[in-house]
Amino acid sequence: MEFTEIERKFLITGFPTGLEELTRHTSHIFYLSVDPEVRASNYFSPTRDDCQLTVKSSGTLTRREVVINLDRERFDALKAMVDHDFIVKDYRRFTLPDGNILECSQVDPGSPTGFCYAEVEFPSEDAARMFHVEQIPTLIREVTDDPSWKMKNYWRRTRLGE
């Protein structure tokens, strides 16, 4: 599956309360490459257990993304090529008052390097620019244009020591 991803990213203090929770799962992520960005992920919950290989273009607000489904055997074979621990994400999706979906992740829970962030995806760059951030509970600040908050750079810092 190939598509264009248009999203804004925000640091948050934790999972919001008072919003309708749609889904939740845990994922394990590792990077095969950071330039270009190539990562493998597995997602699991009581209703989900699947693996994917994702390739992302460079960019901030708008990026191209290719997602390829993997079976468990291929996921495990790729993981055997990487000598670093997974990034663990607890992930939840919520409905915002304006109808947009807020995707929240707690990264490496319990780790000193862990943090929480949220993303909102949009159908167009205009819709993304018009979005009112005040409706995000637990908001710290927007980091869409700050490359240090990209997950590939978190991988670099915490797994590769760069």
Secondary structure, 3 states (H helix, E strand, C coil): CEEEEEEEEEEECCCCCCCEEEEEEEEEEEEEEECCEEEEEEEEECCEEEEEEEEECCCCCEEEEEEEEECHHHHHHHHCCCCCCCEEEEEEEEECCCCCEEEEEEECCCCCCCEEEEEEECCCHHHHHHCCHHHCCCEEEECCCCHHHCHHHHHHHHCCCC
